[in-house]
Structures are given as structure tokens and as C-alpha cells.
Amino acid sequence: MLIRFVAACLPLIALPALAAESTVATGITNVGPAAFIFTIAGALLLTLVFRSTANHVVAYCTRWLGTLRIRRALRKRSPNVLHDCILPGAYGGLTRIDHAILTAGGILCIQTKHYNGIVFGDADEAQWNNVDGTARRRFLNPLIQNEGRTRAVQKILPDVPVANLVVFTGKVEFPTPPPANVIRIGQLDSYIAKFIFGPSRIKDWDAVWLSLQSAVLKDEASRKDLQAQIA
């Protein structure tokens, strides 16, 4: 009799435990996935923020190191070098020259590009491409961009040979041979040494360089005007 009573009571005794298990399971079902989703979303957001910040830091360091490298390389070649200077534009307005250097036969007007990865583009294409890992970007054809700057120098010094040169300072690879006058910074020294300008009747190169230096606009108003023009 006692055994039958205990057997009859066992289901009643188990009900609270089953109810408790059901409550726990329900809590996990309702709260667990939501917390998991929020955790994943937060992790993805942090990853994106970190990647964006890291990309900006890498880009800044690339530009900074590239600027140091080309300034050092140009300083070794000639004492007559200008950096980051503003000149009257060839067709009005203002223009900014990255670098200009006086060489044995003329002036090289240099634009620098501080990129890493793969770079490709033709001389007559409006935009070029850069692929660096997962980052992809398009940028203005630097040869075309620098041609206007070269003509600005030529307008100031009409009798002086002026050449357009683009130098990549980062660790770049060209899947096909780059256009003429597009080089890596490691080639700069030999390029300047071997570059041949057209014929020139210039006898006083010091006067030429002084003329270019005197044309540089150094006042803050000109720099603000240039920024407004770019914007």
C-alpha cells in the first residue's frame, strides 16, 4: 500500500522540478540569442572601427615616411629643391607643387604618391587604381594632374626645360610597365642622373632658380585661397 502511494506521488513531486527546468530553458531561449546577437554585432562594430582606424594610421605613416624619403633623396641630389610650394596656376588660380628640383639641364616638377600595394593605370586614363590587401581606391591620374603644375612652372620660366615626374614612395608593384616618367622612389637617384632634357640656352642657372623661388607664394592668404579652390 505504501509503495503504491509513493508511486502515485512521484509525478507530483517531479512537477516543480520540470517547471523549473522549463523556466530556465525559456530564459535561455529568450535572453541567450539576443545577448549573443548583440555580442556579435558589437564585435563586428569594433572590428570595423579598428580596421578603419588602422587603415588611417597606416595611410598617415605611409605619407609621413614617404615625404621623409623623397626629401632626403632630393637633398642628396641638389641643394636647389622646393617642397610643398604654391605658385600661380598656368591657367589662372593657384596650384601646389609637391617638389621641384634644379638638375643639370632643367627642372623636374615632381608629384609624389604615397601608396602601398598594386597600382595600375595608363597614361591617358583619367583615373588610376590602387589595390592594397582588401582596400581598393581610385585616384586621379598623377601624370595628368602634375602636367598642369609642370606648365605653371614653365609659365614662370618659359625658356627653361621643365619635365613632369611622378614618384611612388610606398611599397608598390606595377602589374604592367608603368607609363614613362612614373617611377618608384628607389629609382629616383639614377633617374635624375640619366634624365636628358631638351636643348637649352640657359647660362645662369642660379638666376633661373631665384626666379622660381621669388614666384612662390608663401603668405597664409594664398594657402587659404588654394584650400578654398580645392574644396
Secondary structure as a PSIPRED ss2 file (coil, helix, strand):
# PSIPRED VFORMAT (PSIPRED V4.0)

   1 M C   1.000  0.000  0.000
   2 L H   0.000  1.000  0.000
   3 I H   0.000  1.000  0.000
   4 R H   0.000  1.000  0.000
   5 F H   0.000  1.000  0.000
   6 V H   0.000  1.000  0.000
   7 A H   0.000  1.000  0.000
   8 A H   0.000  1.000  0.000
   9 C H   0.000  1.000  0.000
  10 L H   0.000  1.000  0.000
  11 P H   0.000  1.000  0.000
  12 L H   0.000  1.000  0.000
  13 I H   0.000  1.000  0.000
  14 A H   0.000  1.000  0.000
  15 L H   0.000  1.000  0.000
  16 P H   0.000  1.000  0.000
  17 A H   0.000  1.000  0.000
  18 L H   0.000  1.000  0.000
  19 A H   0.000  1.000  0.000
  20 A H   0.000  1.000  0.000
  21 E H   0.000  1.000  0.000
  22 S H   0.000  1.000  0.000
  23 T H   0.000  1.000  0.000
  24 V H   0.000  1.000  0.000
  25 A H   0.000  1.000  0.000
  26 T H   0.000  1.000  0.000
  27 G H   0.000  1.000  0.000
  28 I H   0.000  1.000  0.000
  29 T H   0.000  1.000  0.000
  30 N H   0.000  1.000  0.000
  31 V H   0.000  1.000  0.000
  32 G H   0.000  1.000  0.000
  33 P H   0.000  1.000  0.000
  34 A H   0.000  1.000  0.000
  35 A H   0.000  1.000  0.000
  36 F H   0.000  1.000  0.000
  37 I H   0.000  1.000  0.000
  38 F H   0.000  1.000  0.000
  39 T H   0.000  1.000  0.000
  40 I H   0.000  1.000  0.000
  41 A H   0.000  1.000  0.000
  42 G H   0.000  1.000  0.000
  43 A H   0.000  1.000  0.000
  44 L H   0.000  1.000  0.000
  45 L H   0.000  1.000  0.000
  46 L H   0.000  1.000  0.000
  47 T H   0.000  1.000  0.000
  48 L H   0.000  1.000  0.000
  49 V H   0.000  1.000  0.000
  50 F H   0.000  1.000  0.000
  51 R H   0.000  1.000  0.000
  52 S H   0.000  1.000  0.000
  53 T H   0.000  1.000  0.000
  54 A H   0.000  1.000  0.000
  55 N H   0.000  1.000  0.000
  56 H H   0.000  1.000  0.000
  57 V H   0.000  1.000  0.000
  58 V H   0.000  1.000  0.000
  59 A H   0.000  1.000  0.000
  60 Y H   0.000  1.000  0.000
  61 C H   0.000  1.000  0.000
  62 T H   0.000  1.000  0.000
  63 R H   0.000  1.000  0.000
  64 W H   0.000  1.000  0.000
  65 L H   0.000  1.000  0.000
  66 G H   0.000  1.000  0.000
  67 T H   0.000  1.000  0.000
  68 L H   0.000  1.000  0.000
  69 R H   0.000  1.000  0.000
  70 I H   0.000  1.000  0.000
  71 R H   0.000  1.000  0.000
  72 R H   0.000  1.000  0.000
  73 A H   0.000  1.000  0.000
  74 L H   0.000  1.000  0.000
  75 R H   0.000  1.000  0.000
  76 K H   0.000  1.000  0.000
  77 R H   0.000  1.000  0.000
  78 S C   1.000  0.000  0.000
  79 P C   1.000  0.000  0.000
  80 N C   1.000  0.000  0.000
  81 V E   0.000  0.000  1.000
  82 L E   0.000  0.000  1.000
  83 H E   0.000  0.000  1.000
  84 D E   0.000  0.000  1.000
  85 C E   0.000  0.000  1.000
  86 I E   0.000  0.000  1.000
  87 L E   0.000  0.000  1.000
  88 P E   0.000  0.000  1.000
  89 G C   1.000  0.000  0.000
  90 A C   1.000  0.000  0.000
  91 Y C   1.000  0.000  0.000
  92 G C   1.000  0.000  0.000
  93 G C   1.000  0.000  0.000
  94 L E   0.000  0.000  1.000
  95 T E   0.000  0.000  1.000
  96 R E   0.000  0.000  1.000
  97 I E   0.000  0.000  1.000
  98 D E   0.000  0.000  1.000
  99 H E   0.000  0.000  1.000
 100 A E   0.000  0.000  1.000
 101 I E   0.000  0.000  1.000
 102 L E   0.000  0.000  1.000
 103 T C   1.000  0.000  0.000
 104 A C   1.000  0.000  0.000
 105 G C   1.000  0.000  0.000
 106 G C   1.000  0.000  0.000
 107 I E   0.000  0.000  1.000
 108 L E   0.000  0.000  1.000
 109 C E   0.000  0.000  1.000
 110 I E   0.000  0.000  1.000
 111 Q E   0.000  0.000  1.000
 112 T E   0.000  0.000  1.000
 113 K E   0.000  0.000  1.000
 114 H C   1.000  0.000  0.000
 115 Y C   1.000  0.000  0.000
 116 N C   1.000  0.000  0.000
 117 G E   0.000  0.000  1.000
 118 I E   0.000  0.000  1.000
 119 V E   0.000  0.000  1.000
 120 F E   0.000  0.000  1.000
 121 G C   1.000  0.000  0.000
 122 D C   1.000  0.000  0.000
 123 A C   1.000  0.000  0.000
 124 D C   1.000  0.000  0.000
 125 E C   1.000  0.000  0.000
 126 A C   1.000  0.000  0.000
 127 Q E   0.000  0.000  1.000
 128 W E   0.000  0.000  1.000
 129 N E   0.000  0.000  1.000
 130 N E   0.000  0.000  1.000
 131 V E   0.000  0.000  1.000
 132 D E   0.000  0.000  1.000
 133 G C   1.000  0.000  0.000
 134 T C   1.000  0.000  0.000
 135 A E   0.000  0.000  1.000
 136 R E   0.000  0.000  1.000
 137 R E   0.000  0.000  1.000
 138 R E   0.000  0.000  1.000
 139 F E   0.000  0.000  1.000
 140 L E   0.000  0.000  1.000
 141 N C   1.000  0.000  0.000
 142 P H   0.000  1.000  0.000
 143 L H   0.000  1.000  0.000
 144 I H   0.000  1.000  0.000
 145 Q H   0.000  1.000  0.000
 146 N H   0.000  1.000  0.000
 147 E H   0.000  1.000  0.000
 148 G H   0.000  1.000  0.000
 149 R H   0.000  1.000  0.000
 150 T H   0.000  1.000  0.000
 151 R H   0.000  1.000  0.000
 152 A H   0.000  1.000  0.000
 153 V H   0.000  1.000  0.000
 154 Q H   0.000  1.000  0.000
 155 K H   0.000  1.000  0.000
 156 I H   0.000  1.000  0.000
 157 L C   1.000  0.000  0.000
 158 P C   1.000  0.000  0.000
 159 D C   1.000  0.000  0.000
 160 V C   1.000  0.000  0.000
 161 P C   1.000  0.000  0.000
 162 V E   0.000  0.000  1.000
 163 A E   0.000  0.000  1.000
 164 N E   0.000  0.000  1.000
 165 L E   0.000  0.000  1.000
 166 V E   0.000  0.000  1.000
 167 V E   0.000  0.000  1.000
 168 F E   0.000  0.000  1.000
 169 T C   1.000  0.000  0.000
 170 G C   1.000  0.000  0.000
 171 K C   1.000  0.000  0.000
 172 V E   0.000  0.000  1.000
 173 E E   0.000  0.000  1.000
 174 F C   1.000  0.000  0.000
 175 P C   1.000  0.000  0.000
 176 T C   1.000  0.000  0.000
 177 P C   1.000  0.000  0.000
 178 P C   1.000  0.000  0.000
 179 P C   1.000  0.000  0.000
 180 A C   1.000  0.000  0.000
 181 N C   1.000  0.000  0.000
 182 V E   0.000  0.000  1.000
 183 I E   0.000  0.000  1.000
 184 R E   0.000  0.000  1.000
 185 I H   0.000  1.000  0.000
 186 G H   0.000  1.000  0.000
 187 Q H   0.000  1.000  0.000
 188 L H   0.000  1.000  0.000
 189 D H   0.000  1.000  0.000
 190 S H   0.000  1.000  0.000
 191 Y H   0.000  1.000  0.000
 192 I H   0.000  1.000  0.000
 193 A H   0.000  1.000  0.000
 194 K H   0.000  1.000  0.000
 195 F C   1.000  0.000  0.000
 196 I C   1.000  0.000  0.000
 197 F C   1.000  0.000  0.000
 198 G C   1.000  0.000  0.000
 199 P C   1.000  0.000  0.000
 200 S C   1.000  0.000  0.000
 201 R C   1.000  0.000  0.000
 202 I C   1.000  0.000  0.000
 203 K C   1.000  0.000  0.000
 204 D C   1.000  0.000  0.000
 205 W H   0.000  1.000  0.000
 206 D H   0.000  1.000  0.000
 207 A H   0.000  1.000  0.000
 208 V H   0.000  1.000  0.000
 209 W H   0.000  1.000  0.000
 210 L H   0.000  1.000  0.000
 211 S H   0.000  1.000  0.000
 212 L H   0.000  1.000  0.000
 213 Q H   0.000  1.000  0.000
 214 S H   0.000  1.000  0.000
 215 A H   0.000  1.000  0.000
 216 V C   1.000  0.000  0.000
 217 L E   0.000  0.000  1.000
 218 K C   1.000  0.000  0.000
 219 D C   1.000  0.000  0.000
 220 E H   0.000  1.000  0.000
 221 A H   0.000  1.000  0.000
 222 S H   0.000  1.000  0.000
 223 R H   0.000  1.000  0.000
 224 K H   0.000  1.000  0.000
 225 D H   0.000  1.000  0.000
 226 L H   0.000  1.000  0.000
 227 Q H   0.000  1.000  0.000
 228 A H   0.000  1.000  0.000
 229 Q H   0.000  1.000  0.000
 230 I H   0.000  1.000  0.000
 231 A C   1.000  0.000  0.000
